[in-house]
Amino acid sequence: MSPRRTRVDRTRPPAATPPREFRFPPFYRCGIAPGLDAVIAPNGRGPLVNLQFLVPGGGAQRDEEGLSGLATLTASLLDRGTEQRGALEIAADVERLGAYLGASAGWDATAISLAVLSDYVPAALELLADVALGAVFPEPELERVRKERLADLLRRRDQPSALAEEQLARSIYGDGIYGRPILGDETSVERVTREAVRNFYRRHVAVSGATLLVVGDVDPDAIVDKARQAFAGWRPSEPEPVLRIEAPASRSLRAVVVDRPHAAQTELRLGHVGIPRRHPDFPAVTVMNSILGGKFTSRINLNLRERNGYTYGANSRFARRTGPGPFRIATAVATENAGDAVREVIGELRRLRAEPVEVEELEDARSYLLGLFLYGVQTVEGVAGRLEDLAVFSLPDDHLERYPEEILSVDRDSLLEAARSYLDPDRLTIVAVGPGDMLEPQLAEWSPARIDPGGEPVAPA
């Protein structure tokens, strides 16, 4: 007798199950050396462990005047040789462990990350500690990294998106810290010496206040003992005072054209100064930005892509930084549509400031952000990324538990207030990277200044 089949009504979506209470995975904090805390989040879903040596405050915001790119160059050299291992030995040990090792610097921190199977955590901890504590920055490796960086900068000169991002930052912040290229430029990279790298490491990386993040299949008590053994030689110096980054004075709406005469399309960036990550209104700004340009069904993307067919995609974001990072809108359009696309974007900014959003649109944005958050903490890397945020931005330990509540508390009134407070269409900088002769007439009402890809003024033809 064949089994009885149940008919499924495919015309209706399945009923939603009751929402489950969210609990961020538990984590523990303890000291493992003077000026070095460990944050441990055990997760036994798979035999993977993510280790990260993180130094908040030791990022590109500490680059010296005339030496932009110093922090990122220093980070690139951390795994290129230590007192115990040369660069090839480090690479061989990483391969032997079947691990991934990488070092990087952002605006607000320097980090060394190592992902490995749980069976090899003791050896991985020893390797991580050696790289973090014993880097020697060999001169040949500096020259190799310098050549790599200069080649990368040369390639970026032919990348319209990179030109647009760098010019927007320069136009908003001028000579301020956030106006400098995080990777440096040809002149600053050539100026970096081994002594400058070693000095940056001593002053901003080997300092008290670092954090060791351990996320994955580990026993907390056992890993603490192993970490204390591995980092027993940690002798940090005192960090320099917290750097206060002030927002530059507001400017009137204006445009800059980066002339690329034979470009097939135009890269557009619009932006102004935003708010620091720790600002109390950041949750409201996050929901507001989701509606504006933070997801595929955002107003900007539906306008430029679906309604007008100007682009394949448009988005917006408020950069998460300890200082007032940039708010920016990004898209690429057919050059003949550039002026109209700018007007549509400005119109969407004004509309979001003028009237409360519909309830359904608000609920959709909150649901999207909560879903994104929950999806992001399903993996070892995702949990590590959230814990990294706590350390870098000095957020309280219960922030991750409270995040869903903060997002759900954003209502129509608080969102409208956020839009009126932190979106200013009359203070935008418009950057267009494309053929200057075609772009200038379209942007004439904003008195565009034309420059070449190197930032030098160009007289219109």
Secondary structure, DSSP 8 states (H G I E B T S, - for coil): ---------TTS---------------EEEEEETTEEEEEEE-TTSSEEEEEEEEET-SGGG--TT-TTHHHHHHHHTTSBBSS-BHHHHHHHHHHHT-EEEEEE-SSEEEEEEEEEGGGHHHHHHHHHHHHHHB---HHHHHHHHHHHHHHHHHHTT-HHHHHHHHHHHHHHTTSGGGS-TT--HHHHHH--HHHHHHHIIIIISBTTEEEEEEES--HHHHHHHHHHHTTT---B---------------SEEEEEE-TT-SSEEEEEEEE---TT-TTHHHHHHHHIIIIISTTSHHHIIIIIIS---S-EEEEE---SS--EEEEEEEE-GGGHHHHHHHHHHHHHHHHHS---HHHHHHHHHHHHHHHHHHTSSHHHHHHHHHHHHHTT--TTHHHHHHHHHHT--HHHHHHHHHHH--GGG-EEEEEE-HHHHHHHTGGG--EEE-TTS-B----
